[in-house]
Amino acid sequence: MQRKYIVLSLLALVLIGIGAYLYNQREAAAESLARVRNVVYNFGDELKLVPTLAPHAEFVTTMNKHYAMYVHPDLLNKWNAEPATAPGRVTSSPWPDRIDIDSMVKNKDGTYTVEAHIVQKASGQSSTTPALADIPIRLIITMGPDGFQITDYQTL
């Protein structure tokens, strides 16, 4: 009889352990998604501050100041070499107001693919006015030593 209680107790402990493990995994996944979402939204807030048609030295300085926290150095270097491929402010109006996320998917390799669009606004538009234009984009977000960063950017 005592053996039966020991077996049942061990079984209960195993089930509790599995439940705790699964709960922690779900919480970690939700936290990672929130961190990826924050990288995208915060990067989107910086877009209007980077004038892509400025003189090259000004563009590089401004881009490094506003994007370095969110964008991997390899991608920054690519944009430094090819400013026309970098996102940012092209004209005084419209300008990139923010990024709205359409979907986020965790890939098998641990990266995240984010489908989104850059919302363009014009002078005098309120936050409730519909966007002047949307630019669809795809971002790859990768966890590195400094946290999540954008490692690939494509305009769709």
Backbone bond lengths (Angstrom), bond angles and torsions (degrees), N, CA, C in turn:
res aa  C-N    CA-C-N  psi(-1)  N-CA   C-N-CA  omega(-1)  CA-C   N-CA-C  phi
1 M - - - 1.441 - - 1.539 111.38 -
2 Q 1.335 115.05 -42.84 1.455 119.28 -179.92 1.529 110.90 -64.90
3 R 1.311 116.62 -35.69 1.460 121.34 178.52 1.527 109.89 -61.59
4 K 1.322 116.55 -38.78 1.468 121.87 179.36 1.535 110.24 -61.49
5 Y 1.349 116.73 -42.11 1.462 120.39 179.58 1.534 111.39 -68.33
6 I 1.303 116.20 -36.10 1.466 120.04 178.12 1.531 109.82 -65.36
7 V 1.321 116.69 -45.44 1.463 121.05 178.85 1.523 109.97 -62.55
8 L 1.319 117.92 -45.05 1.469 120.92 179.07 1.531 111.15 -63.89
9 S 1.329 116.51 -38.95 1.468 120.18 178.70 1.529 110.56 -65.22
10 L 1.324 116.59 -43.26 1.463 119.89 177.99 1.523 111.33 -64.03
11 L 1.317 115.77 -41.68 1.467 120.16 177.44 1.530 110.57 -61.20
12 A 1.319 117.44 -42.81 1.466 121.09 178.44 1.524 110.96 -62.62
13 L 1.342 116.60 -41.74 1.467 120.06 178.45 1.522 111.62 -63.62
14 V 1.329 116.52 -41.23 1.464 120.28 178.15 1.520 109.99 -62.67
15 L 1.319 117.83 -44.97 1.466 121.38 -179.91 1.527 111.32 -64.46
16 I 1.307 116.98 -39.71 1.471 120.46 177.02 1.527 109.76 -64.54
17 G 1.325 117.05 -42.19 1.470 121.11 177.78 1.514 112.31 -61.74
18 I 1.324 117.04 -43.90 1.471 120.94 178.00 1.522 110.27 -63.27
19 G 1.317 116.51 -43.36 1.467 120.19 178.76 1.521 111.86 -61.53
20 A 1.335 116.54 -43.02 1.470 120.49 178.94 1.523 110.97 -64.23
21 Y 1.322 116.38 -41.76 1.461 120.99 178.23 1.527 111.11 -60.99
22 L 1.326 116.52 -47.91 1.469 120.24 -179.91 1.520 111.63 -64.01
23 Y 1.315 117.34 -38.71 1.457 121.44 177.94 1.533 109.99 -63.23
24 N 1.338 116.60 -44.85 1.466 120.37 179.52 1.522 111.56 -64.09
25 Q 1.333 117.14 -37.77 1.465 120.94 177.96 1.527 110.33 -63.51
26 R 1.321 116.69 -43.63 1.468 120.90 179.72 1.528 110.85 -64.38
27 E 1.324 116.14 -41.60 1.460 120.17 178.78 1.528 111.08 -64.82
28 A 1.330 117.28 -41.19 1.466 121.28 179.06 1.524 110.44 -64.65
29 A 1.329 117.34 -40.36 1.467 120.70 178.80 1.526 110.46 -64.84
30 A 1.322 117.43 -41.68 1.465 121.01 179.17 1.530 110.57 -65.56
31 E 1.319 116.82 -38.75 1.461 120.64 178.67 1.527 110.57 -66.07
32 S 1.327 117.24 -41.31 1.467 120.62 178.41 1.518 110.71 -63.00
33 L 1.326 117.54 -43.96 1.471 120.39 177.75 1.524 111.14 -60.33
34 A 1.313 116.84 -40.57 1.469 120.30 178.67 1.526 110.77 -64.25
35 R 1.324 117.43 -39.72 1.466 120.78 179.63 1.528 111.11 -68.55
36 V 1.333 117.18 -39.87 1.465 120.65 176.47 1.528 109.41 -62.83
37 R 1.316 116.77 -45.75 1.468 121.79 179.17 1.532 110.20 -57.43
38 N 1.335 117.14 -42.85 1.468 120.65 179.74 1.523 111.99 -64.35
39 V 1.330 117.41 -39.16 1.470 120.31 177.65 1.528 109.48 -59.75
40 V 1.330 116.69 -46.64 1.466 120.82 -178.07 1.525 110.53 -64.54
41 Y 1.329 117.62 -48.85 1.467 120.09 -178.41 1.530 111.76 -64.17
42 N 1.320 117.24 -43.01 1.467 119.90 -179.78 1.524 111.45 -66.64
43 F 1.329 116.72 -40.38 1.465 120.30 174.75 1.527 109.96 -59.88
44 G 1.316 116.83 -42.88 1.468 121.35 178.48 1.514 113.03 -59.72
45 D 1.324 116.15 -34.18 1.475 119.83 178.30 1.524 112.24 -69.64
46 E 1.326 117.50 -22.51 1.468 121.90 -178.12 1.526 112.99 -87.82
47 L 1.322 118.01 -17.78 1.471 121.36 -173.11 1.526 113.27 -55.22
48 K 1.320 117.01 -40.51 1.470 120.63 -176.73 1.530 112.36 -68.53
49 L 1.338 116.98 -13.94 1.462 121.22 -176.01 1.522 113.54 -92.84
50 V 1.337 116.84 -3.41 1.473 120.75 -176.72 1.526 109.34 -113.55
51 P 1.338 117.65 104.67 1.465 121.30 179.82 1.531 110.48 -81.09
52 T 1.304 117.08 105.09 1.470 120.38 -174.56 1.525 112.96 -69.51
53 L 1.328 118.90 -20.71 1.464 121.18 -179.91 1.535 113.12 -98.15
54 A 1.325 116.67 8.67 1.468 120.61 177.33 1.529 109.08 -69.58
55 P 1.324 117.66 163.83 1.464 119.13 173.53 1.536 109.77 -52.06
56 H 1.327 115.56 146.15 1.467 120.42 -169.93 1.528 113.21 -53.01
57 A 1.303 118.64 -45.01 1.468 121.18 -178.28 1.527 110.88 -62.11
58 E 1.335 116.62 -42.09 1.472 120.50 178.51 1.525 110.57 -66.31
59 F 1.337 116.10 -42.57 1.464 120.55 178.70 1.530 110.47 -58.68
60 V 1.329 117.12 -49.14 1.467 121.42 -177.39 1.524 110.27 -61.85
61 T 1.324 117.20 -46.33 1.465 120.80 -179.67 1.517 111.33 -61.17
62 T 1.321 116.32 -47.51 1.462 120.99 -178.76 1.521 111.18 -65.73
63 M 1.329 116.26 -42.97 1.462 119.55 -179.67 1.530 110.70 -63.01
64 N 1.311 116.59 -46.51 1.463 119.35 179.56 1.528 111.40 -61.38
65 K 1.312 116.73 -38.12 1.463 120.82 179.98 1.532 111.32 -65.13
66 H 1.322 117.20 -43.24 1.468 120.26 -172.33 1.523 114.71 -95.47
67 Y 1.328 118.22 -22.55 1.466 120.23 -174.86 1.523 114.26 -105.60
68 A 1.333 118.51 -21.25 1.465 121.09 -170.65 1.527 113.35 -56.20
69 M 1.292 117.95 -31.22 1.456 121.04 -178.75 1.535 112.07 -71.26
70 Y 1.334 116.57 -25.13 1.465 121.07 -172.76 1.526 113.68 -111.71
71 V 1.321 117.72 -18.44 1.461 121.93 -172.15 1.533 109.51 -117.31
72 H 1.316 115.60 134.70 1.474 121.27 179.27 1.534 109.53 -62.59
73 P 1.335 117.70 143.65 1.477 121.11 -178.81 1.533 114.20 -54.89
74 D 1.333 118.36 -35.07 1.469 119.54 179.04 1.522 111.53 -62.24
75 L 1.330 117.08 -40.62 1.467 120.51 178.61 1.530 110.41 -71.21
76 L 1.319 117.37 -38.47 1.471 119.87 175.23 1.527 110.81 -59.62
77 N 1.328 116.78 -42.30 1.465 120.38 178.91 1.522 111.11 -63.14
78 K 1.320 116.86 -38.95 1.467 120.58 177.38 1.530 109.89 -62.37
79 W 1.322 116.78 -44.65 1.461 120.23 178.94 1.530 111.54 -67.42
80 N 1.330 117.75 -34.50 1.463 120.76 175.76 1.523 110.28 -59.59
81 A 1.334 115.56 -40.65 1.470 120.62 -178.98 1.524 112.31 -76.97
82 E 1.325 117.46 -29.29 1.469 122.67 -177.63 1.529 110.19 -132.99
83 P 1.325 118.43 75.22 1.461 121.08 -176.28 1.532 114.18 -55.87
84 A 1.325 117.58 -27.76 1.468 120.06 -179.30 1.527 111.75 -65.66
85 T 1.333 118.11 -19.48 1.462 120.77 179.82 1.522 112.44 -91.12
86 A 1.322 117.09 -6.78 1.465 121.44 -177.03 1.528 111.01 -84.90
87 P 1.312 116.67 142.68 1.462 118.90 173.35 1.520 110.08 -77.61
88 G 1.297 116.46 155.59 1.459 121.26 178.02 1.513 110.26 155.49
89 R 1.303 114.42 -165.71 1.463 121.19 -177.45 1.531 108.74 -83.92
90 V 1.338 115.87 122.71 1.458 120.79 -179.60 1.525 110.47 -98.28
91 T 1.314 116.65 -39.36 1.467 121.68 -179.24 1.519 109.20 -130.40
92 S 1.328 115.49 170.06 1.465 118.04 178.43 1.524 111.00 -70.74
93 S 1.332 116.66 -27.85 1.458 120.35 176.22 1.522 108.27 -158.02
94 P 1.272 120.26 126.70 1.464 128.15 3.07 1.523 111.49 -79.78
95 W 1.324 115.12 167.92 1.454 121.48 177.20 1.523 109.05 -134.93
96 P 1.322 116.49 161.00 1.470 119.51 178.38 1.527 109.95 -72.75
97 D 1.316 115.69 118.46 1.458 121.63 -177.32 1.521 112.46 -87.67
98 R 1.354 115.51 -40.70 1.461 120.17 -176.63 1.523 108.81 -170.62
99 I 1.320 115.31 175.14 1.458 121.75 171.82 1.521 107.63 -114.28
100 D 1.318 115.94 130.05 1.461 121.73 172.45 1.524 107.98 -106.36
101 I 1.315 116.56 130.12 1.463 122.23 -178.09 1.519 110.16 -86.31
102 D 1.340 115.37 132.19 1.462 121.46 175.46 1.524 110.92 -96.17
103 S 1.343 117.32 -41.01 1.467 120.74 179.06 1.517 110.19 -158.21
104 M 1.335 114.43 153.85 1.461 121.74 175.53 1.527 107.25 -135.70
105 V 1.331 115.66 131.50 1.467 120.99 -179.01 1.516 108.81 -132.25
106 K 1.329 115.98 132.32 1.465 119.53 173.87 1.517 107.80 -84.80
107 N 1.333 115.93 127.35 1.459 122.11 -179.70 1.525 110.95 -87.74
108 K 1.316 116.24 163.70 1.465 121.30 -178.48 1.518 112.68 -59.89
109 D 1.341 116.93 -29.75 1.456 120.50 -178.76 1.534 113.00 -84.49
110 G 1.335 117.17 5.03 1.460 121.29 177.75 1.520 114.31 92.32
111 T 1.340 117.20 -8.42 1.462 119.96 175.88 1.528 109.19 -79.86
112 Y 1.317 115.63 169.12 1.463 121.70 177.35 1.526 108.59 -121.52
113 T 1.319 115.88 135.54 1.460 121.36 172.32 1.515 107.18 -102.73
114 V 1.328 115.05 124.94 1.460 121.34 -179.15 1.520 108.27 -116.73
115 E 1.308 115.69 119.81 1.465 121.76 172.05 1.525 105.56 -96.31
116 A 1.314 115.93 130.05 1.463 119.95 -174.43 1.519 109.33 -154.37
117 H 1.321 115.18 -176.38 1.460 119.52 172.72 1.526 109.29 -146.16
118 I 1.325 113.46 143.15 1.457 120.47 175.85 1.518 107.22 -85.55
119 V 1.306 115.87 124.21 1.460 122.09 179.76 1.525 108.44 -88.86
120 Q 1.327 116.39 121.95 1.463 122.46 179.53 1.531 109.05 -96.97
121 K 1.313 116.16 133.59 1.461 122.28 176.97 1.528 109.28 -121.76
122 A 1.326 115.37 159.51 1.459 121.38 177.01 1.523 109.38 -117.51
123 S 1.317 115.42 162.72 1.460 120.47 178.47 1.521 109.83 -54.53
124 G 1.323 115.89 136.71 1.454 121.24 176.92 1.520 114.50 86.85
125 Q 1.320 118.05 -7.38 1.459 119.84 178.46 1.521 109.86 -80.76
126 S 1.321 115.59 136.70 1.464 119.55 175.82 1.523 108.52 -85.99
127 S 1.315 115.26 171.31 1.464 119.87 -179.57 1.528 111.89 -68.00
128 T 1.331 117.07 -18.41 1.465 119.95 179.70 1.530 112.57 -92.51
129 T 1.328 117.16 -11.50 1.459 120.82 177.81 1.522 108.87 -71.02
130 P 1.321 117.81 138.34 1.471 118.88 178.28 1.531 111.47 -58.15
131 A 1.308 115.24 151.72 1.462 121.35 -178.80 1.518 110.81 -60.87
132 L 1.317 115.98 144.79 1.451 121.54 175.89 1.524 109.54 -69.93
133 A 1.329 116.07 -38.27 1.464 121.82 178.55 1.522 108.47 -158.95
134 D 1.310 115.35 155.43 1.460 121.99 174.25 1.523 107.83 -122.25
135 I 1.310 115.88 136.49 1.457 121.22 176.74 1.527 106.84 -112.47
136 P 1.329 118.12 111.21 1.463 119.21 179.41 1.526 110.98 -71.61
137 I 1.329 115.66 137.25 1.460 121.48 -178.89 1.527 110.50 -137.41
138 R 1.324 114.45 161.99 1.469 121.71 172.16 1.526 106.62 -130.16
139 L 1.324 115.51 130.07 1.457 122.06 178.60 1.521 109.08 -118.04
140 I 1.315 116.22 143.84 1.459 121.54 168.52 1.523 105.84 -109.66
141 I 1.317 115.34 124.83 1.462 121.87 -178.78 1.530 107.47 -111.89
142 T 1.331 115.93 129.88 1.458 121.60 -175.70 1.525 109.38 -126.12
143 M 1.330 115.69 140.88 1.463 120.59 174.52 1.519 108.32 -81.52
144 G 1.313 115.68 125.09 1.458 121.34 178.13 1.512 109.84 -127.08
145 P 1.314 117.52 -170.51 1.469 120.69 -178.79 1.534 112.81 -64.54
146 D 1.335 116.37 -23.69 1.467 120.37 -179.67 1.524 112.33 -101.36
147 G 1.327 117.47 15.14 1.458 121.23 -178.30 1.518 110.55 101.21
148 F 1.325 115.65 -166.16 1.460 120.56 179.86 1.520 109.88 -74.04
149 Q 1.347 115.62 136.24 1.461 121.44 176.86 1.525 109.55 -142.14
150 I 1.327 114.80 155.09 1.448 121.94 176.50 1.525 107.35 -76.91
151 T 1.346 116.56 122.87 1.459 120.36 -179.54 1.528 111.77 -110.95
152 D 1.322 117.34 -12.56 1.460 120.87 176.10 1.518 108.41 -149.77
153 Y 1.316 114.65 142.50 1.473 122.48 -179.10 1.519 107.51 -138.02
154 Q 1.328 116.20 126.66 1.470 120.70 177.75 1.517 108.72 -133.78
155 T 1.319 114.90 136.92 1.455 120.38 168.89 1.511 106.63 -88.21
156 L 1.315 117.18 130.29 1.462 120.58 -176.63 1.512 111.81 -94.84
